[in-house]
């Protein structure tokens, strides 16, 4: 059995503004949930994942995925939630309260009289 050096990849990722929260998706094909490690260092999210397998020629292979990204300034790191399904890691974080707030226009049901 031969052992190869690990293949290192920066997985594809998207950061999407969903209005009240941010959604980050990270592509981690063929990786087990148990082999994914996510860390938060200040406002930086660090993702490390590994996949090990035996190839058809009998050699042992290891794939390592590393990805870092900085959360937007208005993201609230204390609200981070993570899920993993079908090779896609999903990370959501709410936006901080404050900043700009849209004020709805109130509609009056009775006619107003101006003098």
TARAVEN-V885507 format. One line per field, one symbol per residue. psi: psi as a letter, one per 40 degrees, with the letter a starting at -180 (. if undefined). Layout:
psi: ???
This chain:
psi: hihiiihhihihihhhheceiihhhhhgiehideehhhihgbehhhhhiihhihideeihihhhhhhiihiideigdeehihihhfehhhhihiiiiaahhhhihhhidihihi.
